[in-house]
Amino acid sequence: MEHEHTKQMALEYHKRTGFPFVTLKTAMTLDGKIATSTGDSKWVTNELSREDVHRMRHWMDGIMVGIGTVLKDRPSLTTRLPEGGGKNPTRIVADSLLRIPLDTPLVTTTKDAPTWVFCTDQADTEKEKQLIEHGVKVVRTGSGPHVDLVKAMKHLGENGITSVLLEGGGQLNWSMLEAGLVQKVVTFIAPKLLGGKESITPISGQGFERMGLAVPLKNVTVQHFGEDICISGYLDQVAAGTQD
Ligand SMILES: NC(=O)c1ccc[n+]([C@@H]2O[C@H](COP(=O)([O-])OP(=O)(O)OC[C@H]3O[C@@H](n4cnc5c(N)ncnc54)[C@H](OP(=O)(O)O)[C@@H]3O)[C@@H](O)[C@H]2O)c1
């Protein structure tokens, strides 16, 4: 029901703004880590939580990650429901210089689900050609140095993507949040402790310098998945990020 409700909100948001409704989803330990310092993140949460993430994917038009996550995890970002079936969202990658390997699942499985890669004008045209040959859609967002996320979201909205599940990592999550492009946050918390100042956190980047600038969530709900908990909430300024 929760996921169907989000889908409905997304359709309304997209109709009103032209942008996709973005849900930032993370899975972290109780001490706020999404991966170890070596990048190991399998698995933070339990099976019930992970199953719910796949149900979420089923309702989304798109699922988005940064190239850091692609290089570390080699994810396929498809939907795997325990009863089988499930709809695969369009896989979206922010990858300024097209570093995405040709043998990574997102490139080798474009027959199962579309993969769109956003890059800058600096990206290699030969690599672009190779990716297109593998069935990947490549979209340039300008001079860089990084992918212009507002332009990327606008492009998605114009091409039928009304909802996006943002699955990180920390750098992309921060940039999306800072640009005002996130509308909902869903955080799964596993009751385990990892420690380590080099361990990876859900939202990294520069961060805000004062507590008063922290982004508050509204309409917060708490769910339990076995011993994991999941906290969800909405950002106030759902209309932000709609300017050119
Ligand atoms: N537990 C979880 O929920 C979870 C979920 C996802 C990932 N992870 C973990 O997170 C780690 C990866 O996180 P990460 O922060 O290193 O990588 P990331 O956020 O996945 O990717 C960051 C990269 O995206 C590219 N990018 C392009 N445009 C960008 C923009 N406008 N803003 C920000 N980045 C942009 C940049 O590289 P270019 O400039 O070269 O394009 C940047 O280095 C992995 O260890 C993974 O296992 C955990």
The ligand as a MOL file (V3000), in Angstrom:
LIG
                    3D

  0  0  0     0  0            999 V3000
M  V30 BEGIN CTAB
M  V30 COUNTS 48 52 0 0 0
M  V30 BEGIN ATOM
M  V30 1 N 23.9620 0.5350 1.9470 0
M  V30 2 C 23.4720 1.3100 0.9990 0
M  V30 3 O 22.3180 1.7520 1.0720 0
M  V30 4 C 24.3340 1.6590 -0.2020 0
M  V30 5 C 23.7120 2.0970 -1.3680 0
M  V30 6 C 24.5190 2.4850 -2.4500 0
M  V30 7 C 25.9070 2.4510 -2.3440 0
M  V30 8 N 26.4740 1.9940 -1.2040 0 CHG=1
M  V30 9 C 27.9570 2.0030 -1.1000 0
M  V30 10 O 28.4130 3.3170 -1.3490 0
M  V30 11 C 29.7230 3.2660 -1.9060 0
M  V30 12 C 29.8330 4.2000 -3.1020 0
M  V30 13 O 29.5020 5.5070 -2.6910 0
M  V30 14 P 30.2160 6.7780 -3.3140 0
M  V30 15 O 29.7330 7.9760 -2.5960 0
M  V30 16 O 31.6710 6.4910 -3.3760 0 CHG=-1
M  V30 17 O 29.7360 6.7400 -4.8410 0
M  V30 18 P 28.4110 7.2100 -5.6330 0
M  V30 19 O 27.6840 8.2860 -4.9340 0
M  V30 20 O 27.6870 5.9840 -6.0570 0
M  V30 21 O 29.1030 7.7910 -6.9400 0
M  V30 22 C 29.8280 9.0020 -6.8430 0
M  V30 23 C 30.3320 9.3840 -8.1970 0
M  V30 24 O 29.2220 9.7420 -9.0370 0
M  V30 25 C 29.7250 10.5970 -10.0290 0
M  V30 26 N 28.8670 11.7580 -10.2290 0
M  V30 27 C 28.5260 12.2680 -11.4430 0
M  V30 28 N 27.8340 13.3820 -11.3060 0
M  V30 29 C 27.7450 13.6170 -9.9790 0
M  V30 30 C 27.1680 14.6750 -9.2250 0
M  V30 31 N 26.5370 15.7050 -9.8020 0
M  V30 32 N 27.2840 14.6140 -7.8770 0
M  V30 33 C 27.8980 13.5810 -7.2610 0
M  V30 34 N 28.4780 12.5570 -7.9250 0
M  V30 35 C 28.3990 12.5830 -9.2820 0
M  V30 36 C 31.0980 11.1040 -9.5670 0
M  V30 37 O 32.1130 10.5000 -10.3630 0
M  V30 38 P 32.4110 11.1380 -11.8240 0
M  V30 39 O 32.5900 12.5990 -11.6320 0
M  V30 40 O 33.5920 10.4330 -12.3190 0
M  V30 41 O 31.2020 10.8410 -12.6200 0
M  V30 42 C 31.2070 10.5850 -8.1530 0
M  V30 43 O 32.5330 10.2550 -7.7860 0
M  V30 44 C 29.9820 1.8130 -2.2570 0
M  V30 45 O 30.8810 1.2820 -1.3110 0
M  V30 46 C 28.6270 1.1540 -2.1200 0
M  V30 47 O 28.7400 -0.1880 -1.6760 0
M  V30 48 C 25.7200 1.5990 -0.1330 0
M  V30 END ATOM
M  V30 BEGIN BOND
M  V30 1 1 1 2
M  V30 2 2 2 3
M  V30 3 1 2 4
M  V30 4 1 4 5
M  V30 5 2 4 48
M  V30 6 2 5 6
M  V30 7 1 6 7
M  V30 8 2 7 8
M  V30 9 1 8 9
M  V30 10 1 8 48
M  V30 11 1 9 10
M  V30 12 1 9 46
M  V30 13 1 10 11
M  V30 14 1 11 12
M  V30 15 1 11 44
M  V30 16 1 12 13
M  V30 17 1 13 14
M  V30 18 2 14 15
M  V30 19 1 14 16
M  V30 20 1 14 17
M  V30 21 1 17 18
M  V30 22 2 18 19
M  V30 23 1 18 20
M  V30 24 1 18 21
M  V30 25 1 21 22
M  V30 26 1 22 23
M  V30 27 1 23 24
M  V30 28 1 23 42
M  V30 29 1 24 25
M  V30 30 1 25 26
M  V30 31 1 25 36
M  V30 32 1 26 27
M  V30 33 1 26 35
M  V30 34 2 27 28
M  V30 35 1 28 29
M  V30 36 1 29 30
M  V30 37 2 29 35
M  V30 38 1 30 31
M  V30 39 2 30 32
M  V30 40 1 32 33
M  V30 41 2 33 34
M  V30 42 1 34 35
M  V30 43 1 36 37
M  V30 44 1 36 42
M  V30 45 1 37 38
M  V30 46 2 38 39
M  V30 47 1 38 40
M  V30 48 1 38 41
M  V30 49 1 42 43
M  V30 50 1 44 45
M  V30 51 1 44 46
M  V30 52 1 46 47
M  V30 END BOND
M  V30 END CTAB
M  END
